Amino acid sequence: MSPTLSLSWSPLVQGQGWPPNILPAPGDFSVSLTAEIAFFLIAGALAVVVALPWAIRAAVRSRNYVPLIVLASGLICSLLEPMLDLLGHLHWANNLIPAFTNFGITVPLLIPPCYMAFLGLEAYFCYFVIRNGAHASHFVMLLGMGIVTDAIMETAGINLGTYLYYGVQPFSFLNFPYWWGFINGGSFVTIGAILAFAVPRLKGAQKLLLLLVAPFGMMVAYFGVGFPHILIHNSTLPTAVRWIGAAVMMAMMVGWMFVLHRLVGRPNSQPAPKWTFWRVFAYGKFIPTRTGRQNLWRKMCEEGGVTPGDGIAVDPEDPAQALVVGPTIILNGSQQNRQPATTL
């Protein structure tokens, strides 16, 4: 097909070469060292420093290596950042301390701990809620929590001048495009759902497979659900279509929460702890003592109608009391080869 024919044949066939909406890195702006350090702490370094002793204690005292593995998985997941910067149209300040370069983009040193905090710790909290019995509404609340925490962190970073989103960015407020909040928040919940299914089924050294959970779960959310916006965002389609694509993707991400609930959630007909949007934040971020969290847990169970025979944990922070969620294949060699999958 000739170049002329390819340009006139269809609005979908044009602009061959460098993607039309991508501007080569780096950005043409710089940032102060004070702002860089501030965002380094806000973006996740402080949370990781606080969480590491907890993860190490869990490994030493209870031989529970999952928190450490999930943090390491988040660190591995940070290798995906330059690809997402390219596709989502993000530019970093040109004088940040560098970590690595890929896709022609140099990722700053502040990003690896950011991924450990959000794709590690935030996703771990989603796993905590799901493993202890979550209704469909709770999955949506977790998505909302991810959107809000991502927006707070990114709005700070953008307005400190460490990076920016360029070009057409639908649904922006204070320079942060909220379509990113949906796709990032959906990643946290997706990783949490995978953990809820996989952790009780992996034994011993098999748990090292969880090192892959953050990059796998993030890519499921980005390219399994986020593809309508990502494809249109990097096309020559009109701006109005790019807004529509973003809206469709955001709606799909909410729908994906209901799919995850069907896969690893607790049926809505069965009692579960009564989480609210505020309690999702309070339990994981604002109640520092175990006693305070335990009191809130008992209150949620009472309000949710949970009784001792329902299988819900008395101590939700004890992994041994977690529900085994998700489809289960039952093998019984002599009598039957397979039974239909069931959800506990």
Contacts in CASP RR format, 6 or more apart in sequence:
PFRMAT RR
TARGET T0000
AUTHOR 0000-0000-0000
METHOD contacts of the structure
MODEL  1
MSPTLSLSWSPLVQGQGWPPNILPAPGDFSVSLTAEIAFFLIAGALAVVV
ALPWAIRAAVRSRNYVPLIVLASGLICSLLEPMLDLLGHLHWANNLIPAF
TNFGITVPLLIPPCYMAFLGLEAYFCYFVIRNGAHASHFVMLLGMGIVTD
AIMETAGINLGTYLYYGVQPFSFLNFPYWWGFINGGSFVTIGAILAFAVP
RLKGAQKLLLLLVAPFGMMVAYFGVGFPHILIHNSTLPTAVRWIGAAVMM
AMMVGWMFVLHRLVGRPNSQPAPKWTFWRVFAYGKFIPTRTGRQNLWRKM
CEEGGVTPGDGIAVDPEDPAQALVVGPTIILNGSQQNRQPATTL
1 9 0 8 1.000
3 16 0 8 1.000
6 13 0 8 1.000
6 14 0 8 1.000
6 16 0 8 1.000
7 13 0 8 1.000
7 14 0 8 1.000
7 15 0 8 1.000
11 236 0 8 1.000
11 237 0 8 1.000
12 235 0 8 1.000
14 236 0 8 1.000
15 236 0 8 1.000
19 234 0 8 1.000
20 234 0 8 1.000
20 235 0 8 1.000
20 236 0 8 1.000
21 89 0 8 1.000
21 167 0 8 1.000
21 168 0 8 1.000
21 233 0 8 1.000
21 234 0 8 1.000
21 235 0 8 1.000
22 86 0 8 1.000
22 89 0 8 1.000
22 234 0 8 1.000
23 89 0 8 1.000
23 91 0 8 1.000
23 166 0 8 1.000
25 85 0 8 1.000
25 91 0 8 1.000
25 92 0 8 1.000
25 104 0 8 1.000
25 105 0 8 1.000
25 106 0 8 1.000
26 91 0 8 1.000
26 92 0 8 1.000
26 93 0 8 1.000
26 94 0 8 1.000
26 105 0 8 1.000
26 106 0 8 1.000
27 91 0 8 1.000
27 92 0 8 1.000
27 93 0 8 1.000
27 94 0 8 1.000
28 94 0 8 1.000
29 91 0 8 1.000
29 93 0 8 1.000
29 94 0 8 1.000
29 161 0 8 1.000
29 164 0 8 1.000
30 93 0 8 1.000
30 94 0 8 1.000
30 95 0 8 1.000
31 93 0 8 1.000
31 95 0 8 1.000
31 96 0 8 1.000
31 160 0 8 1.000
31 161 0 8 1.000
31 162 0 8 1.000
35 160 0 8 1.000
35 161 0 8 1.000
35 162 0 8 1.000
36 93 0 8 1.000
36 96 0 8 1.000
36 97 0 8 1.000
36 108 0 8 1.000
36 110 0 8 1.000
36 162 0 8 1.000
38 156 0 8 1.000
38 160 0 8 1.000
39 110 0 8 1.000
39 156 0 8 1.000
39 157 0 8 1.000
39 160 0 8 1.000
39 162 0 8 1.000
40 109 0 8 1.000
40 110 0 8 1.000
40 113 0 8 1.000
42 153 0 8 1.000
42 156 0 8 1.000
42 157 0 8 1.000
43 110 0 8 1.000
43 111 0 8 1.000
43 113 0 8 1.000
43 114 0 8 1.000
43 117 0 8 1.000
43 153 0 8 1.000
43 157 0 8 1.000
44 113 0 8 1.000
44 114 0 8 1.000
44 116 0 8 1.000
44 117 0 8 1.000
44 118 0 8 1.000
44 153 0 8 1.000
45 110 0 8 1.000
45 113 0 8 1.000
45 114 0 8 1.000
45 117 0 8 1.000
47 117 0 8 1.000
47 121 0 8 1.000
48 71 0 8 1.000
48 113 0 8 1.000
48 116 0 8 1.000
48 117 0 8 1.000
48 121 0 8 1.000
51 67 0 8 1.000
51 71 0 8 1.000
51 117 0 8 1.000
51 121 0 8 1.000
52 71 0 8 1.000
54 67 0 8 1.000
55 67 0 8 1.000
55 68 0 8 1.000
55 71 0 8 1.000
56 68 0 8 1.000
58 64 0 8 1.000
58 65 0 8 1.000
58 66 0 8 1.000
58 67 0 8 1.000
58 68 0 8 1.000
59 65 0 8 1.000
59 67 0 8 1.000
59 68 0 8 1.000
62 319 0 8 1.000
64 319 0 8 1.000
65 207 0 8 1.000
66 124 0 8 1.000
66 195 0 8 1.000
66 199 0 8 1.000
66 207 0 8 1.000
66 210 0 8 1.000
66 319 0 8 1.000
67 124 0 8 1.000
69 207 0 8 1.000
69 208 0 8 1.000
69 210 0 8 1.000
69 211 0 8 1.000
70 120 0 8 1.000
70 121 0 8 1.000
70 123 0 8 1.000
70 124 0 8 1.000
70 127 0 8 1.000
70 195 0 8 1.000
70 210 0 8 1.000
70 213 0 8 1.000
70 214 0 8 1.000
71 116 0 8 1.000
71 120 0 8 1.000
71 121 0 8 1.000
72 211 0 8 1.000
73 119 0 8 1.000
73 120 0 8 1.000
73 210 0 8 1.000
73 211 0 8 1.000
73 212 0 8 1.000
73 213 0 8 1.000
73 214 0 8 1.000
73 215 0 8 1.000
74 115 0 8 1.000
74 116 0 8 1.000
74 119 0 8 1.000
74 120 0 8 1.000
74 123 0 8 1.000
74 214 0 8 1.000
74 215 0 8 1.000
75 112 0 8 1.000
75 115 0 8 1.000
75 116 0 8 1.000
76 211 0 8 1.000
76 212 0 8 1.000
76 214 0 8 1.000
76 215 0 8 1.000
77 115 0 8 1.000
77 119 0 8 1.000
77 120 0 8 1.000
77 214 0 8 1.000
77 215 0 8 1.000
77 218 0 8 1.000
78 99 0 8 1.000
78 107 0 8 1.000
78 111 0 8 1.000
78 112 0 8 1.000
78 114 0 8 1.000
78 115 0 8 1.000
78 116 0 8 1.000
78 119 0 8 1.000
79 100 0 8 1.000
79 102 0 8 1.000
79 215 0 8 1.000
80 215 0 8 1.000
80 218 0 8 1.000
80 219 0 8 1.000
81 107 0 8 1.000
81 111 0 8 1.000
81 115 0 8 1.000
82 100 0 8 1.000
82 101 0 8 1.000
82 102 0 8 1.000
82 103 0 8 1.000
82 104 0 8 1.000
82 105 0 8 1.000
82 106 0 8 1.000
82 107 0 8 1.000
83 102 0 8 1.000
83 103 0 8 1.000
84 90 0 8 1.000
84 222 0 8 1.000
85 91 0 8 1.000
85 92 0 8 1.000
85 103 0 8 1.000
85 105 0 8 1.000
85 107 0 8 1.000
86 103 0 8 1.000
86 104 0 8 1.000
86 105 0 8 1.000
87 230 0 8 1.000
87 233 0 8 1.000
87 234 0 8 1.000
88 165 0 8 1.000
88 180 0 8 1.000
88 230 0 8 1.000
88 233 0 8 1.000
88 234 0 8 1.000
89 165 0 8 1.000
89 166 0 8 1.000
89 167 0 8 1.000
89 169 0 8 1.000
89 233 0 8 1.000
90 163 0 8 1.000
90 164 0 8 1.000
90 165 0 8 1.000
90 166 0 8 1.000
91 163 0 8 1.000
91 164 0 8 1.000
91 166 0 8 1.000
92 105 0 8 1.000
92 106 0 8 1.000
92 107 0 8 1.000
92 108 0 8 1.000
92 162 0 8 1.000
92 163 0 8 1.000
93 161 0 8 1.000
93 162 0 8 1.000
93 163 0 8 1.000
96 108 0 8 1.000
96 109 0 8 1.000
96 110 0 8 1.000
96 162 0 8 1.000
97 108 0 8 1.000
97 109 0 8 1.000
97 110 0 8 1.000
98 106 0 8 1.000
98 107 0 8 1.000
98 108 0 8 1.000
98 109 0 8 1.000
99 106 0 8 1.000
99 107 0 8 1.000
99 108 0 8 1.000
99 109 0 8 1.000
99 111 0 8 1.000
99 112 0 8 1.000
100 106 0 8 1.000
100 107 0 8 1.000
101 107 0 8 1.000
108 162 0 8 1.000
110 162 0 8 1.000
114 153 0 8 1.000
115 214 0 8 1.000
118 149 0 8 1.000
118 150 0 8 1.000
118 153 0 8 1.000
118 184 0 8 1.000
118 188 0 8 1.000
119 187 0 8 1.000
119 188 0 8 1.000
119 191 0 8 1.000
119 214 0 8 1.000
119 218 0 8 1.000
120 191 0 8 1.000
120 214 0 8 1.000
122 146 0 8 1.000
122 149 0 8 1.000
122 188 0 8 1.000
123 187 0 8 1.000
123 188 0 8 1.000
123 189 0 8 1.000
123 191 0 8 1.000
123 192 0 8 1.000
123 195 0 8 1.000
123 214 0 8 1.000
124 192 0 8 1.000
124 195 0 8 1.000
125 284 0 8 1.000
126 142 0 8 1.000
126 188 0 8 1.000
126 189 0 8 1.000
126 191 0 8 1.000
126 192 0 8 1.000
126 193 0 8 1.000
126 195 0 8 1.000
127 191 0 8 1.000
127 192 0 8 1.000
127 193 0 8 1.000
127 195 0 8 1.000
127 196 0 8 1.000
127 199 0 8 1.000
128 316 0 8 1.000
128 317 0 8 1.000
129 138 0 8 1.000
129 142 0 8 1.000
129 275 0 8 1.000
129 280 0 8 1.000
130 138 0 8 1.000
130 139 0 8 1.000
130 142 0 8 1.000
130 192 0 8 1.000
130 193 0 8 1.000
130 195 0 8 1.000
130 196 0 8 1.000
130 264 0 8 1.000
130 265 0 8 1.000
130 325 0 8 1.000
131 195 0 8 1.000
131 196 0 8 1.000
131 199 0 8 1.000
131 319 0 8 1.000
131 322 0 8 1.000
131 323 0 8 1.000
131 325 0 8 1.000
132 273 0 8 1.000
132 312 0 8 1.000
132 313 0 8 1.000
132 316 0 8 1.000
132 322 0 8 1.000
132 323 0 8 1.000
133 265 0 8 1.000
133 266 0 8 1.000
133 272 0 8 1.000
133 273 0 8 1.000
133 312 0 8 1.000
133 323 0 8 1.000
133 325 0 8 1.000
134 142 0 8 1.000
134 261 0 8 1.000
134 265 0 8 1.000
134 266 0 8 1.000
134 272 0 8 1.000
134 275 0 8 1.000
135 261 0 8 1.000
135 265 0 8 1.000
135 266 0 8 1.000
135 268 0 8 1.000
135 272 0 8 1.000
136 257 0 8 1.000
136 258 0 8 1.000
136 261 0 8 1.000
136 265 0 8 1.000
136 268 0 8 1.000
137 275 0 8 1.000
138 272 0 8 1.000
138 275 0 8 1.000
138 280 0 8 1.000
139 189 0 8 1.000
139 257 0 8 1.000
139 258 0 8 1.000
139 260 0 8 1.000
139 261 0 8 1.000
139 265 0 8 1.000
140 254 0 8 1.000
140 257 0 8 1.000
141 275 0 8 1.000
141 276 0 8 1.000
141 277 0 8 1.000
141 280 0 8 1.000
142 188 0 8 1.000
142 189 0 8 1.000
142 257 0 8 1.000
142 280 0 8 1.000
143 182 0 8 1.000
143 185 0 8 1.000
143 186 0 8 1.000
143 189 0 8 1.000
143 253 0 8 1.000
143 254 0 8 1.000
143 257 0 8 1.000
144 185 0 8 1.000
144 277 0 8 1.000
145 185 0 8 1.000
145 277 0 8 1.000
145 280 0 8 1.000
145 281 0 8 1.000
146 181 0 8 1.000
146 184 0 8 1.000
146 185 0 8 1.000
146 186 0 8 1.000
146 188 0 8 1.000
146 189 0 8 1.000
147 178 0 8 1.000
147 181 0 8 1.000
147 182 0 8 1.000
147 184 0 8 1.000
147 185 0 8 1.000
148 281 0 8 1.000
150 180 0 8 1.000
150 181 0 8 1.000
150 184 0 8 1.000
150 185 0 8 1.000
151 176 0 8 1.000
151 178 0 8 1.000
151 181 0 8 1.000
154 176 0 8 1.000
154 180 0 8 1.000
154 181 0 8 1.000
155 174 0 8 1.000
155 175 0 8 1.000
155 176 0 8 1.000
157 163 0 8 1.000
158 164 0 8 1.000
158 165 0 8 1.000
158 174 0 8 1.000
158 175 0 8 1.000
158 176 0 8 1.000
159 174 0 8 1.000
159 175 0 8 1.000
164 175 0 8 1.000
165 172 0 8 1.000
165 175 0 8 1.000
165 176 0 8 1.000
165 177 0 8 1.000
165 180 0 8 1.000
168 233 0 8 1.000
168 239 0 8 1.000
168 242 0 8 1.000
169 177 0 8 1.000
169 179 0 8 1.000
170 177 0 8 1.000
170 179 0 8 1.000
170 242 0 8 1.000
170 243 0 8 1.000
170 245 0 8 1.000
170 246 0 8 1.000
170 247 0 8 1.000
171 177 0 8 1.000
171 178 0 8 1.000
171 179 0 8 1.000
171 243 0 8 1.000
171 246 0 8 1.000
171 247 0 8 1.000
171 250 0 8 1.000
172 178 0 8 1.000
178 250 0 8 1.000
179 229 0 8 1.000
179 246 0 8 1.000
179 249 0 8 1.000
179 250 0 8 1.000
182 249 0 8 1.000
182 250 0 8 1.000
182 253 0 8 1.000
182 254 0 8 1.000
183 221 0 8 1.000
183 222 0 8 1.000
183 225 0 8 1.000
183 226 0 8 1.000
183 229 0 8 1.000
183 249 0 8 1.000
183 253 0 8 1.000
185 221 0 8 1.000
185 253 0 8 1.000
186 221 0 8 1.000
186 225 0 8 1.000
186 253 0 8 1.000
186 256 0 8 1.000
186 257 0 8 1.000
187 217 0 8 1.000
187 218 0 8 1.000
187 221 0 8 1.000
187 222 0 8 1.000
189 257 0 8 1.000
189 260 0 8 1.000
190 217 0 8 1.000
190 218 0 8 1.000
190 220 0 8 1.000
190 221 0 8 1.000
190 256 0 8 1.000
190 260 0 8 1.000
191 213 0 8 1.000
191 214 0 8 1.000
191 217 0 8 1.000
191 218 0 8 1.000
192 213 0 8 1.000
193 260 0 8 1.000
193 263 0 8 1.000
193 264 0 8 1.000
194 213 0 8 1.000
194 216 0 8 1.000
194 217 0 8 1.000
195 210 0 8 1.000
195 213 0 8 1.000
196 264 0 8 1.000
196 265 0 8 1.000
196 322 0 8 1.000
196 325 0 8 1.000
196 326 0 8 1.000
197 263 0 8 1.000
197 264 0 8 1.000
197 325 0 8 1.000
197 326 0 8 1.000
198 209 0 8 1.000
198 210 0 8 1.000
198 213 0 8 1.000
199 207 0 8 1.000
199 210 0 8 1.000
199 319 0 8 1.000
199 322 0 8 1.000
200 322 0 8 1.000
200 324 0 8 1.000
201 324 0 8 1.000
202 209 0 8 1.000
202 210 0 8 1.000
221 253 0 8 1.000
221 256 0 8 1.000
222 230 0 8 1.000
223 230 0 8 1.000
225 249 0 8 1.000
225 252 0 8 1.000
225 253 0 8 1.000
225 256 0 8 1.000
226 249 0 8 1.000
226 252 0 8 1.000
226 253 0 8 1.000
227 249 0 8 1.000
228 245 0 8 1.000
228 248 0 8 1.000
228 249 0 8 1.000
228 252 0 8 1.000
229 242 0 8 1.000
229 245 0 8 1.000
229 246 0 8 1.000
229 248 0 8 1.000
229 249 0 8 1.000
230 249 0 8 1.000
232 241 0 8 1.000
232 242 0 8 1.000
232 244 0 8 1.000
232 245 0 8 1.000
232 246 0 8 1.000
233 242 0 8 1.000
233 246 0 8 1.000
235 242 0 8 1.000
262 343 0 8 1.000
263 326 0 8 1.000
263 327 0 8 1.000
264 325 0 8 1.000
264 326 0 8 1.000
264 343 0 8 1.000
265 325 0 8 1.000
265 326 0 8 1.000
265 343 0 8 1.000
266 272 0 8 1.000
266 323 0 8 1.000
266 325 0 8 1.000
267 343 0 8 1.000
270 310 0 8 1.000
271 304 0 8 1.000
271 305 0 8 1.000
271 306 0 8 1.000
271 307 0 8 1.000
271 310 0 8 1.000
271 312 0 8 1.000
272 304 0 8 1.000
272 306 0 8 1.000
272 312 0 8 1.000
273 297 0 8 1.000
273 300 0 8 1.000
273 301 0 8 1.000
273 304 0 8 1.000
273 306 0 8 1.000
273 312 0 8 1.000
273 316 0 8 1.000
274 300 0 8 1.000
274 301 0 8 1.000
274 303 0 8 1.000
274 304 0 8 1.000
274 305 0 8 1.000
275 300 0 8 1.000
279 296 0 8 1.000
279 300 0 8 1.000
282 296 0 8 1.000
283 293 0 8 1.000
283 296 0 8 1.000
283 297 0 8 1.000
284 293 0 8 1.000
287 293 0 8 1.000
287 296 0 8 1.000
290 317 0 8 1.000
293 317 0 8 1.000
294 315 0 8 1.000
297 316 0 8 1.000
301 312 0 8 1.000
306 312 0 8 1.000
311 323 0 8 1.000
312 323 0 8 1.000
313 321 0 8 1.000
313 322 0 8 1.000
313 323 0 8 1.000
314 321 0 8 1.000
315 321 0 8 1.000
323 344 0 8 1.000
324 344 0 8 1.000
325 343 0 8 1.000
325 344 0 8 1.000
326 341 0 8 1.000
326 343 0 8 1.000
326 344 0 8 1.000
327 341 0 8 1.000
327 342 0 8 1.000
327 343 0 8 1.000
328 341 0 8 1.000
328 342 0 8 1.000
328 343 0 8 1.000
328 344 0 8 1.000
329 338 0 8 1.000
329 339 0 8 1.000
329 341 0 8 1.000
330 338 0 8 1.000
330 339 0 8 1.000
331 337 0 8 1.000
331 338 0 8 1.000
332 339 0 8 1.000
END
